[in-house]
Amino acid sequence: MFPNRSENFTHIKNLISEGKFDTALHELGKISSDAQIRTPERLKYQLLEVEIYNETGKYDQALKLSEDILNNSQKLEDSLQMLDAIIAKAVALSHLGEYGKSLAYIKLGERVLEKLKNTEPNVLFIRKATLNYEKGFIFEVEEDLKNSLDSYLQSLSLRRELDDRQGLVNSNNAIARVYFKMGDIVRALLIFQQSMSIAREIEDDKAEADILNNICNIYLWKGDFGPALEHCLQSLALSEEIDNNELIANALFSKSLIYNHLGEFDRSIKNLERCLSTREDMNDKVGISETLNALSYVLFMKGELNQATNYLNQGQEILQTLESNLGIDDILETLGMILYQRGEYEQAIEQLIKCMELREDQKNKKELASAIFWLILVNIENNTLEQAQDYLKKMQKIIEKQNNLISNLKYRLASALILKKSNNLDILRKARNIFNEIVSGEMIDIGLSSIALFNLSELYLKQMHLSNNFDDMVNINTMIEKHYALAELIESHTMFAENIWLKANVSLIQQKLPEAKLFMDQAEQITEEKGLRRLGMKVSRAIDIIKSHQEKTKTFPIKKEIINLEQETEELNGDVIRMIDKRTVDIPKLQAEEPVLLIIVYEGGVTVYSQKFSQKEMIDEMFVGGFLTAIDAFMHQTFATGGSIERIQHQEYTLLLKIENPLLFCYVFKGQSFTAIQKLDAIIKEIKKSTSIWQALTNNLGVELGITDNELIEELANKVFLSED
């Protein structure tokens, strides 16, 4: 078919670039069976075979073959082939979790590269760019983000010089990932969108699938699950089309995380099981451990603690065989959560502190808040309230910088849980308001919503006992019904046991001791079977109290009283309760919302209206208008439909953006806000109500408004954004 092997080599290279790996392997198989081919040329084709194995996640095969090539090229004293074999081996080792060994081979490759001074510069630049990229990857997984970024930027510079557009996309994606981990969401999204354009232009399906999954993870972190799932499904479909196991596994993992937040745990488990199988086929040890930990978390949420522990132990054993700390923090967090539900609070605190310290060392701010949240919960349950409050202050400092919706929700929930420990009705009202806000708001994490709903129900019961007013049974029963509906939805044994506990408490208020005892027996059976010792201890104490009261009623049958389980057990933690009631509960407040700027941009990028709310903020509106235009261009597919609100963090500012064709509205503020979205919706609604203003904005084709129209909008904006209400 080919007049010479040079054309055959080029043909196979093209097949690899197009992602046609099976066809390329078939062609390579025909060449390997040719007994007449000489060793140097055979090695050249074997390097292509290694490239395919690394591309398709067959890292064990890549490692074995690259070792053979390295040995043979050393015998032939072919330094360039030796360098290529070193690079291929480093890639395989890093994906097998052998980061120390991989880095050692990268350094060896750099030394070999230095000796190839007489080789054509472009040939060396390609190899140098790859070595820098692989070095950046190792620094990235080890959370050394500064060195990772430096290495990726060096690879980008070399690939730009070579006009290697495919390599440019890969380096750009890696740089965007690092910026995302550093918390610079705006820059990460911009770079991903730039890369997406190039990837589609050069028809690089692998890069496009990877970018789609990375964008999915950004939306997932922001709590915007609709766009997250949309990008994830696109990534999965494209990954399956090109048959790339690594990308398939990554997309399946992201999909499972989305279903976790939505409470669709059975769907999550199915995706994780498929992800696990794919990663086992690839012998991706780090990925296998990550997936086992994720399965453990889902089973924890369903109240299957024994199964959760088994998966967690398997994941931990795999990580102990590797050189890196990668993933250990996630294992420690899940272990801490399981120990918490088992009622082993001291051990839980120990594991969660280790997790927190690891994430502090890694500068992993995105996940640090989660570890601190669980530390607060365990300390509350352990009646070490002062430590819980200290952790809450620590959490406050972290989330003020990152402004993540889920972290903010965890902070508010943790605050309410501390307040709930009080016996002061005024303090309890504050807790109740926070719980109500969470329960009645958008459900962005079903696990957190379930915690809020259970504690709100308990709080209703507590307030009834403290006020000695038992007339509000309708509300408590409504809460219990909502809690049960959520338990049924996610099929959580923890929630089923909690719900029975709540029903038993209602029966006690109604002085139905036999019914309450029956409920408690049912709850005890679930907690014992599923290892839920935290709730089980409460249930066991309650059963003893009920039995004691039943004995009393036999002795004094006339006397009837309402049993308050919390009051009965207060001797165990009375000092803690009294400490809260005697002094003001120290709940640090997040920085309040501070309106900064309102901008209206006409399609095409012209700022038609801008208003500063604070003269203290030195902001160039035209600069921000241009910035928004760039965002609009790079995120066209997100905004194309209009109507949805996009939240972007830029340094200490939060930007809320919404398209109302042909206009882009942006509200910029500092601090924390749970009403900013409603305010942006309100100003748009008010402007659209005024026909004259709306026509002036939309019919002037981007021309700035006149004085009268400006004054009208300013009046509306002041009313919406500066109102004390």
N, C-alpha and C positions, 0 to 999 in steps of 0.2 A: 504493500500500500504506500510505503514511504520510500523514496529513492535513497535516503541516508538516515542515519540514526539522529542526526542533528534535528531534522524535521520532526522525527518521532518524539524526541525530548520536549520540543516546543509544544507539540500537540498535547502531551500529557500535562505539561505545566498549565496550559490553557484549560484543560478539563478540571484540574484542581481549582483554578481561579473561579470557574463557573460552578463549583460545588458538585461536580459529577464524579464523586469519589469512587463509586463501584466500577464505573467504566475505566477510570484511570488505573485502578488496581488490576483490572482485567488485562489492560495493555502492559502493565508492569510485569504481570505474571508470565505473559508470552516472552518478554525480554529475559526474565530470569531463567527461563528454560533453555535459552540459547547458549550452548556450551562454548561457542566461539568468542563470546564477548569477553574483553579483557577486564582485569580487576579494576583499574581506575575508572573505566566507564561504568562497570557494574555498581561501584560505590556511588557514582553520580545518580543512578536510577534508584538505588536503595535510599538515598537521602530524600527523594520524592516520596517514597513509600512511608518513611518516618514522618514526613510532613503531613501525609494523609492521616496516619494514626493519631498524631497530636491534634489535628483538626477535628477528628471524629470522636475524641475522648478515649481512644484505646491506648492509654498511657503506658501500661505494662509492656505492650508490644513495641511501642515507640522506644521505650527505655532499653529493651533487649537489643533491638536492631541498631540503635544509635551507638551502643557499646561495641558491637561488632564492627561497625563502620569506623569508629574511633581507633580501635586496635589495628585495623587493616591500613588506615590512612597514615598512622604513625610508622608502620613498617615501610610504607612507600615514601615516607617523608614528604607527603603532600599537605602542606600547612593549611591551605584554603579548605580542603575537604575535612581536615582535622577540626578546623574552626567551626565549620557547619555542623559536624557531628557533636561538638561540644555544646553548641547552641541548642540543638535538638534534644540533647540529653538534659540540659538545664531546664528546658520547657517541660519535659516529661516529669522530671523530679519535682518541680514546683507544684504541678497539678496533682502529684501523688502525696503532697504534704511534706515532702523532704526539703524544706526551705533552706536549711543550713547547707546541705549538699549542693542544692541548686545554685546558691550564691557563690559557693566555692568554684563551681564550674564556670559561672559567669566571669569571675575574676581571672580564671585560667584563660578564658576566651579573650579577655581584654589584653592579657600578656601576649597571647599568640598574635592578636591583631596588631600590636605595636611592632612586631617583627616583620610584618608584611608591607613594608614601606614602599617597595617597588611595584606593588600591585596597583591597578587602575583605581583612582580615588572613588568613583561611584560604587565599585564592587565593595570597597572597604566601608563606605558610608552606609550601605544597606545593612551590613553585619553590625556595625556600631550602633545604628538605630535600633536594631532588634535586641542587642545586648542591653541597651539603656531601657528599652520597653520592659524586658523581662525582669530587670533589676527593680524597676518601678513597681511591677506587679508584686514582687516579694515584699518590698517595703509597705505596699498597700495592705496586703493581707496581715502583715504584722503591725498594722496601725501606725507605722512611722510615716505619717502623711506628708510631712515637709520634704523628706528625702524622696518619697514616692513621687511627689509633684515635680521636684527638680529633675528626676530621671525621665519622667514622661515628657516634660518640656524639652529636654535634650533630644529625645527620640523624635518629637514633633518637628523641631528645627531641622534635623537632618532629613527627615522625610519630605519636608517642604522644599528643601534645597534640591532633592532628587525628583521632585514633582511626582512622588509616589502617593497617589490619591487614596488608594486602598489603605496604605500604611497610615496616611494622614487621618483617615476616619478612625482607625483603631486607637491611635495616640490621643486624638480629641476625645473619644469616648472615655478613655482611661482618666484623662484630666478632669472631665466632667464628673466622673464618679468620685474622684478625690475631693473636688469642690463640694459635692453633695455631702460627703462625710464630714467635711469641715463646717457644714451648715450654710454655705453660700448657695442657696437654692436658685436664686435668679441666674447667677453665672452658669451653674450646672445646666439649667434648662436651655439657656441660650446656646451653649456649646453643643448640647445634644441635638437641638434643632438644626444647627449649622451642619453637623455631621449627617443628620438624616437626609438633608438635601443632597449632599455629596454622594452618600451611599445609594440613594435612588437613581442619581444621575449615572453612576458607574455600574448600577445593577448589582450591588454587593448585598445579596439577600441575608447573608450571615450577619453582617454589621447592622443591617436594618433591624433584624430580629432582636439583636442584643440591645440596640438603642431603645426599641419599643418597650422592652422589659425594664430597662433602667428608668425610663419615664414613668412606667407603671409604679415603680418603687417610690419615686418622688411623690406621686399622687397618693400612694398608700400612706406614706409618712405624714402627708398633710391631712389625712382623713377624708379624702375626696374619692370614695370607693367606686363611683360610676365610671369616671375616666380611667381609674386604675385598672378596673376589670376590662374595659374596652381595649386599652393598650396591651394588657396581658394576653388576651385572647388572640389579638393580631400577632403578637410575638410567638405564641404557641403554634398557631396555624402556619406561619412562615418557617418556624424551626422544624416542624414536622415535614413540611414540603421539601426542605433541603436535607432532611434526615440528619440533623445535628443533635446528638444525644445530650451534650452539655447544655445547649440552649433550651432543649425540650425540658430537661430537669429544672433549669432555672425558672422557666415560665410556670411549670407545674408548682414549684415551691411558692412563687409569688401569688399564684391563684389560690393556694391553700391559705395564705396569710389574709387575703381579702375575705375569704369565706369565714375565717376565724372571727374577724371584726363584725361580720354580718350575723354571726351566730349559727351559720350553717356548717356545724362541725362534722357531720357525716360526709358532706361533700369535701370538706377539707381533708379528712382522713383518706378518702379515695384518691385525691390528688397526691397526697403525701406518700401513699403506698406505691403509686406508679412512679413517683419521683425517686423513692428509695430503690425500687427495682432497677431503674435506669442508672442510678449512681453506683449501685452494686456491680452492674455489668461493666461500668467504666473503672471500677476499683478506685473511685474517688473517695478516699477515706474521710477527708474533711467534710465533703458533701454528705456522706452517709451519716456521720455523727450529727451534722446540722439537722438532717431530716429526722433522725431518731429523737433528737431533742424537741423538734417541732411536734412530732407525734405524741411525745410525753406531755407537752403543754396542752394539746387538744384534749387528751384523756384526763388531765388535771381539771380542765374546765367542765368536763362531763361528770366529774366526781369519781372517776375510775382510778383511784390513787395507786392501787397495786399494779395494774397494767402500766400506768404512767411511770412508776418507779423502775419496772423492768426495762422499758425502752431507754430511760435515762441512764441506767447502769451500762447498757450496751454502748450507748454513745460515749460515755465517759471512758470506758475501756479502750475504745478505738483511739480517742484523743491522747491517752496516756502512752500509746506506742509512737506518737509523732513528736517532733522536736519543738513544735510551736505552741504558743498559748492561744492560738486562734480558736474561737468557739468555746473556750473554757468558761468565759464570763456568762454565756447563755446557759450552759449546763448548771453553773452555780446558782443563777437566778431561779431556774425551774426547780432545782433541788430545794432552795430556800422556800419557794412557794408550797411545795409538797410537804415539807417539814412543818410549815405554818398550819396547813390543814390537818396535819397529824397531831397538832397541839404540842409539838416539840420546839418551843419558842427559842430557847437559848441556842440550840443547834441551827435553827433557821437564821437567827441574827448573825451567827458566825459565818455561814455560807454567803449571806447577802452582803456582809461587810467585805468579804474577799472579792465578790463580784463588783461592788462599788469601787474598790481600790484599783482593780484591774482596769475598769473603764475610765477611771481618773488618769491612770498612767497612759492609757491609749488615747486620751483626750476625746473619748467617744461620748460627746454630750447628748447625742440623740437617744442613747440607751441608758445613760447614767440616771436620768430622771426616773426611769422605770424601776431600777434597783432601789432607789431611795424611797419610792412610793411603797414598795413591799416592806422595806425596813420600817416605815411609819406604821403600816398595818400590824406588823408583828409586835412592835413595841406597844401599840395601843392594847392589843390583846394580852400582852405580857404585863400590863399595868405599869409600864415605865414611860409615863406620859411626858416627862421633861425631855427624855431622849427623842421621843416622837416629835415634840415641838422643835427641837434642835435640827432634826432632819428636815422638817417642813421649811425652816428658814433656808437651809441649804438648797432644797428643791426650788424655792422661790427664785434664788439668784440664777439658777440654771435656766429655768423656763422663761424668765424675763428676756434672756438673750436669744433663745431659739424660737419662742412664740409658736409652739406646735400645739394644735388643737387637742390631741389626745393627752399630751403632757399637762396642758392647762386643765383638762377635765380631771386628771388624776390628782392635781394639786387641790382643786376645789373639793373633791371627794374626800381626800385625806383631811382637809381642814374640818369638814363637817363631822367626820368620824371622831376627831379629837373633841370637838364641841359636844358631841353626843354623850360623852362620858360624864358630863356635868349633871347635877340635880337642880340646877338653877333654871327656872322656866324661861327667863329672858334669853339665856345662852342657848337653851334647847330650841327656842324659836328661830334663832340664827341658823342652827344646824338644819332645822326643818325646811327653811327657805332654800338653802343650798341643795338639799336632797330633792326638793320639789322642782327646782330649776333643771337639775340633771334628768330627772325622770320624765318631765314634760317636754324637754328639749329634743333636738335631733339625736337619734341613737347612733353615735359614731363608734361605739365599742360596746358590744352586748354584754361582755363580762363586767365592765364597769357599771353599766346600767343595772345589772342584776344585783351588784353589791349595794348600789344606791337604793334600789327598790326594797330590798330586805331590811336595810337599816332604817329607811323611812317608816316601814311597817312597825319595826321594833320601837321606833321613836314615838309613834302614835300611842302605843301601849304604855310606854314609860310616862308620857305626858298625862294620860288618863289617870294612872296611879298617883302621880305627884299632885295633880289638881283635885283628885278624888271626884272627877267628873267622868262618868262612863256613858254619856249620852251620844258620843260621836262614833257609834259602832258602824255606821254606814261607810264612813271614810276608811276605817281600818279594814273592813270586809272587802271594799273595792280594791285597796292596795294588795290584799292577800290574793284576790282573784287575778289581778294583773301579774303578780309574782308567779302564780301557778301557770298562767298562760305562757309566760316566758320560759318556765321550767319545761313545759311540754314541748315548746318550740325547739329548744336546744337539747332536750332529753338529758338534763343534768341531774344526776343522783344527789349532788350537793344541794341543789335548789329544791328538789323534792323533799329532802329531809328538813331543810330550812322552812319550807312551806307548812309541813306537818307541825313543826315546832311553833310556828305562828298560830296555827289553828288551835293547838293545845292551850296557848296563852289566852286566846279568846274564850275557850271553854272554861278556863279558870275564872275569868272575869264574870262569866255567866253562872259561876258556882256549880258547874257540871264536872265534878271531880272524876267520876268513872270515865266519862268521855275524854277528858284531858289525859287521864292515865293511859287510855287506849291509844290516843294519838302519840303520846310519848314513847310507848312500846314500839309503835311502827317506826318512829324516827330512830330509835335505838337500834332496831334491826338493820336499817339502811346504813347507819354510821358504822356499825360493827362489820358488816359485810364489805363495805367499800373503803374501810380504813380512815374514815372521816372523824378522827379522834377529837379534834377541836370542838366541833359541834356535839360530838358524842359525850364529852365531859359535862357540857351544859345540860344535856338531856338526862344523863345519869343523876346529876345533882337534883334536877327537877323531879325525877321519879321518886327520889328519897324524900323530898319535901312533901310531895303529894301523899305518899304513903304515911308520912308522919301526921299530916292533917287528917287523913282518913281515920287514923287511930284515935286522934283527939275527938273527932265527931262521934266515935263509938262511946267514948267516955262522957262527952258533953254534947249529946245529940241536939240540944236546942240551939247551941251557939253556931252561927254561920258567919263566915268572913271571906272576903275576896283575897285570894293568894296572890301576892306580888313576888314573883320568882327573883327579880332583881334585888328587891329589898332583903329577901331572905338570904341571899348570897353576898350581901354587901359587907359582911364581917370579913370576908376574904380580901376585899380591896377597899375597905372603908377609908383608909388613910389617903388613897389616891383620889377618891371622890371628894373628900373634904378639902384636899389641897386645891382642886379645881374650883370649888365653890367659894373658897376664902379669898382667892385673888383672881384678877382678870385673866382670862385664858389668853395666852400670848399667841394669837394667830397672825403671822405677818401678812400684810396686805400687798398685793401685786400693784405695780405702778398703774395708776388709773389711766383711762383712755385720754389722750391729749390730741385733739384734732389739729392737724398740721396744714393740710392742703386739699383742695378739691380741683380736679382738672377735667375738662371735657375736650376730647380730641376728635376731630372730624376724620373720617376714613381718608387715608392718604397721609395722615400724620400731622395735620395742622392743628395747633392748640387754639380752640375758639373761645375758651373761657378758663380762667384760673383764679383761685381765691386762696390767699393765705389766711389761716385762722390765728396764727401766732407770729408776731414780729420777731420773736426770739430765734426762730428757725431760719438759718441762712440757706435758703433753697432757691436755686435758679429754676423757675417754672418751665422755661423753654428747654432747659436741659432734661428735666423730668419728662416733658412732653415728647422729646425725641427718644428718650429711654423707653417710654410706653409704646412708641411706634415700632421700635425694634422688637419689643415683646410681642406686639400684635402680629408682626410679620413672621416671627419665628414660631409663634404658637397659633398659627392660622387655623389649624385643624381643631384646636380646642375651642376657639372663639367663633368659628365659622357659623355655627348654628345660632349663636346669640342666646341671651337669657340666663346662662349660668354665670355664677360669680367665681372669680379666680382670686385666691389669696397668695400674695408673694411677699416674702420677707427680704428686705434690703437693708443691711446693717441694723440700726435700731428702729427702722421704720417698717410698718406693715402697709402694703398697698392692696386695696380691694378694687378689682376691676370688673366691669360688667359692660357687655355690648348691648346697645339698643340701636340697631342699624338706623342711620349710618354713623352713629356716635359711639365712642368709647368713654365711659365714665370711670374716673379713678378717685377714690378717697384714700388719703394718706394720713396715718395717725401713729402715735407712739404709745407704748404701754400695752395694757391688756384690755380687751373689750369683748363682751358677749352680745352686744347690741349693734355693732358696727355694720353688719350685713343689713339689718333692718333699716338703719339710717340711710345706707346707700340706696336701698330699694325705695325708701320714702322720698328722697330728693328727686329720684327719677320720676316717680309717680306724680309728685307735685309739679315738676317741670312739664310733664306731658299733659297735665290738666290744663295748663295755661297755653291755649292755642297759639297766642302771639309769640310766646317765648320759644315753643317747640318749632314753629315755622321759621323763626329767625335763626335757630340753631341748624335746622336741617336744609333750609332752602338757600342759604348764603354760600353754599359750596366751600365751606371752610373759611369764609371771611369772618374776622373778629366782630363781635357784637357791638351795637351802639351803646351809649351811656345808659339809656333808660332800661334796656334789656339787661345790661350788666347789674344795675341796681336792683332789679326785680329778683334776679337769680341770687344775688348776695343776700337779700332779705330772706328768701326761702332757705338758703343754706344756713344762715345764722340761726333760724328758727329750728331747723332739724338737728344740726350738729352742736350748737352751743347751748341748747336748752338744758336747764338743770334737771329736768325730768328724765 
